[in-house]
Amino acid sequence: MRVLVGCEFSGAAREAFRSLGHDAWSCDLLPAEDGSRYHLQCDVETLLDDGWDIAIFHPPCTYLASSGARWWSGRQEEQADALAFVRLLLDAPIPRIALENPIGRISTAIRKPDQIIQPWQFGHGETKATCLWLKGLALLRPTEIVDGREARIHKMAPGPHRWKNRSRTYTGIAAAMAFQWGETD
């Protein structure tokens, strides 16, 4: 299966699909954090018509997440651009799409998410509500419910790399996506 993981620099979802034998590629404006040759450093919009079977999109949440709502004032144009980008990704000519983002503006401007997941449902003792908007995909089933639910991401100290550290896909969630959504018909 040809898999596109858009707006991903970490390689977590890409590598989860590749480990199961899929032709998976990540794409981001940033270089691959893991140095993988299966990463395309470009605008994901240029790849949408390339015959993918499934796409997992992680659009930037700066102007979309409720956690940043206090900074939205005076940023209507940036938010409109972010929502237009989400619509473009959701409307891509790809039969199976998952778009993930925190709770925020997409839910009221476009549509409610199909599912909200937490890292603690997939083997990570943390909380971080993550919305999934799905097209042609089943809801993601929890794989390993764990205790020790801490809001580590929410409590992360300010710093120049905070946004990167907050945006990484949890490996347990990536593995569940690859295993459950990577099954062929």
N, C-alpha and C positions, 0 to 999 in steps of 0.2 A: 504494500500500500504506500502511496506517495503522501507524505505528511509535511505540512508547512506549519511551523511554529513561529508566528509573527510577533514582533516586538519582544523578543527574548534574547538577552545577551548572556545569560547564565548557562544555557545549554541543558538545563534539568529536564524539561519536557522532551526536547530533541533526543537526548541520550536514552531516556526511558523508552521511547518508540524504537530507536535504533537497536537497543538491547534485545528487542523482540523480533528483529529482522526486517523492520520497515525501512523504506527509503525516506528517512526523515531529515529535514533541513530546518535550521533556525534562521531567522532574519531579523536584523536590527540595524539602526543607524550607528550603534556602537559596535566595536569588534567583539568577537566571542571571548568571554571571560576565560574559557577553558582552552582557547587556541585551536579549536576544532576546524578541520577543513570542510566540515559539513555546515558551515555558517556562512550566510551571505550578508555582507555588510552593505545594505542598500535600503531604500524605501520599500516597505512591504507592498505598497500599491502597485509597484512594477511587476510583481510576481503573481497577482491574483488570478490571471487568466492562463496560468501555466499547467493546467490539468491536474490539480491536486485532488486526492480522494477525501482528505480531511484536513481541516485547519484548526489550530488552537491559537487564539489571538489574545495578547496581553497588552491592550492599548494603554498608553500613559494615563495615569489617573489624576494628574496635577489639577486639572480644572473640572474633574468629575466626582471625586471622592468627597463624601460628606465631611470627612475629617479635615478637609481644607476649605470648607465653606466660608469660614471667616475671612478668607483672602479673595473670594469671588467678586467682591464689589469692584466695579471698574474693569472687570475682566470678561465682560459679556462676549466680546469678539473671540477671545481665546477659547471660551467655553463653547461657543457655537461651532468653532472649528473642530474642537475635540469631539463634539457630538456628531458632526458631519463625518468625521473619520470613523467613528463607531458604526454609523449607518452604512458607510462604504464597506466596512469589513463584514457586517452582518448580511449584506446583500451580495457579497462576492459569489461568483459562479462556481461554488464548491459545494458538493452535496452534503457534507457533514461539517458543521462549524460549532465550535465552543468559543465563546468570548468571555473572559473573566475580568472582573474589576471589583473594587470594594463597593460597599453600599454607597449610593450617591445619586447623582443627577440622571444617569441613564434610566433608572427605574421610573422617573417621572416624565422625562422628555421623550423617551422612546417606547419602552415597555418594561413591565416588571420582569425580574429574572425568573428563569425556570427553576432555579435551585440556589440555595445558599448553603455553602459547606464551611467546615471548620478544620484546621490542621489536626486537632485532636481526634478527628474521625479517621485519620489516615496515618496514625503512628507518631504524631508530634504533640507533645504536651503543651500546646499553646492555643491561644484563641486569636483568631483573625478572620472575621466573617468575610467570605469571598463569594460574590454572586457569579452565577453562570447563566449565560444566555445561550440556548442550544438550538441547533437546526439539524434535524436528521440524526440526533444522538439521544440515547437514553439518559436518564438521571444517573449521576455517578453514585455508586453504592459504597458506603463506608467499608473500609478494609481492616482497620485496626483501631478500635476505640480505646483511648488511653486516658489515665488520670493525670494530675499535675497540670491542670489547665491554667497557664500563665499568659498574661497579655504582654509578652516580651516585645513584640513589634511596636505596640502602642507606647511602651515605656522607653523605647530606644532613645539614647541621648542624641541631641543635635550634633551635626557635624557634616562635613562636605560629602560623605558617602552614605548618609542616612537614607536618601531616596533609593539608592541601589540596594542597600541591605534590606529595605522594606519591600522591595519589588520582586525579590527572588522567589521562584516557585519552590514549594516544599517538595522534596524528593518523593515522599509518600503519596502526595496528590498526583505528581507526575506519573508515578508508577501505576496508580489506579487508572488514570486516563489512558495510558498506553495499553494496559491489560484489558480494560473493559471496552474502550472505544476502538482499539486496534484489531479487534476480531473481525475477520472477513466474513462476508455473507456466504 
